[in-house]
Amino acid sequence: MERTRPAAVCLGALPASGLAARTRYLSKRLRARFPDLRIIVGRWGLREEDETERRRLEVAGASYVGTTLVETREHLQTVYGLEPAAPRAAITT
């Protein structure tokens, strides 16, 4: 990361995976080392009403927390002007 200096890093975690603490820890470490880095966390499957976990991730350094894969993708497309990937041609045998 020090060499490539990405505009953003996207971390993904599912609530049932037990990775909430690890995701917060990684967010804290990244924020401490790269203060200007945009840290996008996809906490996919998190209930919209579970604001406690969202706040914990933001306090840990997350710039944005998405609760669905689609929401996270749309945020990345909107903020960074990313175009959706072109569909791949089907492989036939």
C-alpha positions as CSV (number, residue, x, y, z in Angstrom):
1,M,0.0,0.0,0.0
2,E,2.8,2.4,0.7
3,R,4.1,1.9,-2.8
4,T,0.9,1.9,-4.8
5,R,-1.1,4.5,-2.6
6,P,-4.6,3.4,-3.6
7,A,-7.4,5.9,-3.5
8,A,-9.4,3.6,-1.4
9,V,-9.4,0.2,0.3
10,C,-12.6,-1.9,0.5
11,L,-12.9,-4.4,3.4
12,G,-15.8,-7.0,3.3
13,A,-17.2,-8.9,6.2
14,L,-20.4,-10.8,6.9
15,P,-22.0,-10.6,10.3
16,A,-22.2,-14.3,10.9
17,S,-18.5,-14.7,10.1
18,G,-17.4,-13.2,13.4
19,L,-15.1,-10.8,11.7
20,A,-16.5,-7.6,13.2
21,A,-13.7,-7.2,15.7
22,R,-11.0,-8.0,13.1
23,T,-12.6,-5.6,10.6
24,R,-12.5,-2.8,13.2
25,Y,-8.9,-3.7,14.2
26,L,-7.8,-3.6,10.5
27,S,-9.7,-0.3,10.0
28,K,-7.9,1.2,13.0
29,R,-4.5,0.0,11.8
30,L,-5.0,1.3,8.3
31,R,-6.3,4.7,9.6
32,A,-3.3,5.1,11.9
33,R,-0.9,4.3,9.1
34,F,-2.7,6.1,6.2
35,P,-4.7,9.0,7.6
36,D,-6.0,10.1,4.2
37,L,-7.0,6.7,2.9
38,R,-10.6,6.1,2.1
39,I,-11.6,3.0,4.0
40,I,-14.8,1.4,2.6
41,V,-16.3,-1.3,4.8
42,G,-18.9,-3.7,3.3
43,R,-20.6,-5.2,6.4
44,W,-22.9,-7.2,4.2
45,G,-25.9,-8.6,6.0
46,L,-25.8,-6.1,8.8
47,R,-29.3,-4.9,9.5
48,E,-29.9,-1.3,8.6
49,E,-31.2,-0.6,12.1
50,D,-28.0,-1.8,13.7
51,E,-26.4,1.6,14.0
52,T,-24.1,0.5,16.9
53,E,-21.9,-1.6,14.7
54,R,-21.9,1.0,12.0
55,R,-20.7,3.6,14.5
56,R,-18.1,1.3,15.9
57,L,-16.6,0.8,12.4
58,E,-16.7,4.6,11.8
59,V,-14.9,5.3,15.1
60,A,-12.4,2.6,14.1
61,G,-11.6,4.6,10.9
62,A,-14.1,3.5,8.3
63,S,-15.0,6.3,5.8
64,Y,-18.1,4.5,4.7
65,V,-20.0,1.4,5.8
66,G,-22.3,-0.3,3.4
67,T,-24.8,-2.9,4.5
68,T,-25.3,-4.7,1.2
69,L,-22.9,-5.6,-1.6
70,V,-25.0,-3.6,-4.1
71,E,-25.0,-0.5,-1.8
72,T,-21.2,-0.7,-1.4
73,R,-20.7,-1.1,-5.2
74,E,-23.0,1.8,-5.9
75,H,-21.1,4.0,-3.4
76,L,-17.8,3.1,-5.1
77,Q,-19.2,3.8,-8.5
78,T,-20.7,7.2,-7.4
79,V,-17.8,8.4,-5.4
80,Y,-15.0,7.2,-7.6
81,G,-16.7,7.3,-11.0
82,L,-16.1,3.6,-11.5
83,E,-17.9,2.0,-14.4
84,P,-19.6,-1.4,-14.0
85,A,-17.5,-4.2,-15.5
86,A,-18.5,-5.2,-19.0
87,P,-20.3,-8.6,-19.1
88,R,-18.1,-11.4,-20.1
89,A,-19.0,-13.5,-23.1
90,A,-20.3,-17.0,-22.2
91,I,-17.9,-19.8,-22.7
92,T,-19.3,-22.6,-24.8
93,T,-17.8,-26.0,-25.3
